[in-house]
Amino acid sequence: MWRREVIQPALESDIEAAVAEQRAFLERDPENPRAHFALGTLSHFRGETDAAVALFLRAIELDPAYAAPHVSLGHIYAVERRYDEAWKHAREAERLGDRSLVEQLERYPSVK
């Protein structure tokens, strides 16, 4: 009961507020890669995978040295069993200083 009637509506309200905040920020600064990444993360959390992918790709386009969107894309692609693409982003994130996705993918020999 608590989850459905109290917790879930509160979470959804918080997410909607965060989405509105990021969209407003992007209206003021449409070239901000971190705002694109944040909105992509929120979109992914809401189950809007295609929107999340587009926002992560835009964040990378705006800042090619930003590792976080590579990690997030790699996670999406791994779940979708698109392992070549997952590894591509894992290696790029590693090159940029974040080995977390490489380490995760290495734990599962079937994704190599």
Contacts in CASP RR format, 6 or more apart in sequence:
PFRMAT RR
TARGET T0000
AUTHOR 0000-0000-0000
METHOD contacts of the structure
MODEL  1
MWRREVIQPALESDIEAAVAEQRAFLERDPENPRAHFALGTLSHFRGETD
AAVALFLRAIELDPAYAAPHVSLGHIYAVERRYDEAWKHAREAERLGDRS
LVEQLERYPSVK
15 42 0 8 1.000
15 45 0 8 1.000
15 46 0 8 1.000
18 38 0 8 1.000
18 42 0 8 1.000
19 39 0 8 1.000
19 42 0 8 1.000
19 43 0 8 1.000
19 46 0 8 1.000
22 35 0 8 1.000
22 38 0 8 1.000
22 39 0 8 1.000
22 42 0 8 1.000
23 39 0 8 1.000
25 32 0 8 1.000
25 35 0 8 1.000
26 32 0 8 1.000
26 35 0 8 1.000
26 36 0 8 1.000
26 39 0 8 1.000
29 35 0 8 1.000
31 62 0 8 1.000
32 62 0 8 1.000
33 58 0 8 1.000
33 59 0 8 1.000
33 60 0 8 1.000
33 62 0 8 1.000
33 63 0 8 1.000
33 66 0 8 1.000
33 69 0 8 1.000
34 59 0 8 1.000
34 66 0 8 1.000
36 55 0 8 1.000
36 56 0 8 1.000
36 58 0 8 1.000
36 59 0 8 1.000
36 62 0 8 1.000
36 69 0 8 1.000
37 55 0 8 1.000
37 56 0 8 1.000
37 59 0 8 1.000
37 66 0 8 1.000
37 68 0 8 1.000
37 69 0 8 1.000
37 72 0 8 1.000
39 55 0 8 1.000
40 51 0 8 1.000
40 52 0 8 1.000
40 55 0 8 1.000
40 56 0 8 1.000
40 59 0 8 1.000
40 72 0 8 1.000
41 52 0 8 1.000
41 72 0 8 1.000
43 49 0 8 1.000
43 51 0 8 1.000
43 52 0 8 1.000
43 55 0 8 1.000
44 52 0 8 1.000
44 72 0 8 1.000
44 76 0 8 1.000
49 76 0 8 1.000
52 72 0 8 1.000
52 76 0 8 1.000
53 73 0 8 1.000
53 76 0 8 1.000
56 69 0 8 1.000
56 70 0 8 1.000
56 72 0 8 1.000
56 73 0 8 1.000
56 76 0 8 1.000
57 69 0 8 1.000
57 73 0 8 1.000
59 66 0 8 1.000
59 68 0 8 1.000
59 69 0 8 1.000
60 66 0 8 1.000
60 69 0 8 1.000
60 70 0 8 1.000
60 73 0 8 1.000
65 96 0 8 1.000
66 96 0 8 1.000
67 92 0 8 1.000
67 93 0 8 1.000
67 96 0 8 1.000
67 97 0 8 1.000
67 98 0 8 1.000
68 93 0 8 1.000
68 98 0 8 1.000
70 89 0 8 1.000
70 90 0 8 1.000
70 92 0 8 1.000
70 93 0 8 1.000
70 96 0 8 1.000
70 98 0 8 1.000
70 101 0 8 1.000
71 89 0 8 1.000
71 90 0 8 1.000
71 93 0 8 1.000
71 98 0 8 1.000
71 100 0 8 1.000
71 101 0 8 1.000
73 85 0 8 1.000
73 86 0 8 1.000
73 89 0 8 1.000
74 85 0 8 1.000
74 86 0 8 1.000
74 89 0 8 1.000
74 90 0 8 1.000
74 93 0 8 1.000
74 101 0 8 1.000
75 86 0 8 1.000
75 101 0 8 1.000
77 83 0 8 1.000
77 85 0 8 1.000
77 86 0 8 1.000
77 89 0 8 1.000
78 86 0 8 1.000
78 104 0 8 1.000
78 105 0 8 1.000
78 111 0 8 1.000
83 105 0 8 1.000
83 111 0 8 1.000
83 112 0 8 1.000
86 101 0 8 1.000
86 105 0 8 1.000
86 111 0 8 1.000
87 105 0 8 1.000
87 111 0 8 1.000
87 112 0 8 1.000
89 101 0 8 1.000
90 101 0 8 1.000
90 102 0 8 1.000
90 105 0 8 1.000
91 102 0 8 1.000
93 99 0 8 1.000
93 100 0 8 1.000
93 101 0 8 1.000
93 102 0 8 1.000
94 101 0 8 1.000
94 102 0 8 1.000
105 111 0 8 1.000
105 112 0 8 1.000
106 112 0 8 1.000
END
